[in-house]
Amino acid sequence: MKAKLFIAPAIAVVLAAGAVFIPTPEAAEPEPPQPAPAAATSLACPVVGADATEYVSGFGSGEITLSAIDGQDSSVGTEVSKKSPSAPMRVRGEKGADFGAATWLYQQAGTDRGLSAAYCLSPESEQWFVGVRAYTEAQAQVELINLDQHEAAADLTFYTDQGMQLTQGSRGIRIAPLSTQTVPLSSLISSDKPLAIRVQSSAGRLAAFVRQRTWSGTQVDGADWIAPAAAPALTVTIPGVTGAKGELTVVNPSERSASVSLDMLTSEGVVPLSSDLAVPAGKTETMALPDALDGAAFGLRLSSDQPITAGLKLDSDTDSAKSDSAYTAALAPEDLLGGVRVPFKADAKLSLVNPTNTDVLVQYGVQSVSVPALSSVEVALSEKTAALSSDGPVIAALVATRKLGDVAGLAVMPIETAASLNTDLEVRYNPRVGS
């Protein structure tokens, strides 16, 4: 009781004075502004997963990340590689940086016989694949990869020598988030001659790849990815033309017949081919290129009065028992921005084609080369790795060869120069979503 009688007056005196002192903590130092995270972009890399030697390999001037599609099991560095991947992969880097990646595969014998390469791609709303074989002695499959956390859907439209075809099961193909869907063409279409496929995203974003295998009787001719071609235009150019022989397929999706002229863009300049190619409206047309393409790879320019695009099948040898098939495709010139890394022993060269009227300087690794207007240049990639850039529009392909027993392995990989310019969507691992 005495303690209570003593405290109460003291409180009353303080209140009477009209002020109460309440200490306050010192103001915290303001947090310095944090820089916004750099925009990023992702590339999708296809995987065969066959009984063959297979790598997904990337290179850039800055750090890049190689991982599963859902972002798990990642590795980081300026050089990244994964041997024997079991499923398609993702390569992620800073938007606008010079980096790139590819899937590489070789096999001496078997259904994936030969040397294969596919440049990893960013998701697109539309892609074209020209020169696809879908008949008794050839089979192909479309691999659709969804890098986003939302479901995507794809529509496939076919163009053959008989015209445009929409088939049952080719529309509204659904691809779950962070996953892949493989579509065998044998279940959708058959054509005696090479065809073209237009892949369109009807929902979400997709990266599409086409795996091609061909036979001569029971003998495997070879297997490779068919490179995506540029959207139809009045002028397109095919890089990396080499080998023992070639077969060109042109698609004309317009409503009028197209007259297409062909020029070789070589180290000596423009060399016109003797005859034009007529391509009926809404159809494909195929022609053989002159034999003996061996030598430095060159560019093939196609000029048309209607929008067209094209693909080219190349054979490394005239003897089918020794030959390997490779595929290159028409591209439009763009500022070069990418990167390459060859993960195993092979002879690798860059085929650089300049279809414009202005000389272009190309930087590959620590070296550079000038590509004169309306010509092509081939340079050895001695270090097997290089970041790529240019000071103007150019078209590029990596040409690789490797002896596989008696087989002359050949891979031609057009480089999608704008791949690393697309903005990535944020990816967060979700354990409820399968990869």
Secondary structure, DSSP 8 states (H G I E B T S, - for coil): -HHHHHHHHHHHHHHHTT---------------------EEEEEE----SSSEEEEEEEEEEEEEEEETTS-S-EEEEEEEEES-SS-EEEEEETT-SEEEEEEEEESSSTT-EEEEEE-B--BSEEEEEEEEEBTTEEEEEEEEE-SSS-EEEEEEEEETTEEE--TT-SSEEE-TTEEEEEEGGGT--EEEEEEEEEEEEES-BEEEEEEEEEETTEEEEEEEE--B---EEEEEEEEE-SSEEEEEEEE-SSS-EEEEEEEEETTEEEE-S--EEE-TTEEEEEE--S---SS-EEEEEEEEEEEEEEEEEES-SSTTT--EEEEE-B--EEEEEEEE--SS-EEEEEEEE-SSS-EEEEETTEEEEE-TTEEEEEE-TTSEEEEEEEEEEEEEEEEEEEETTEEEEEEEE--TTGGGS--------TTS--
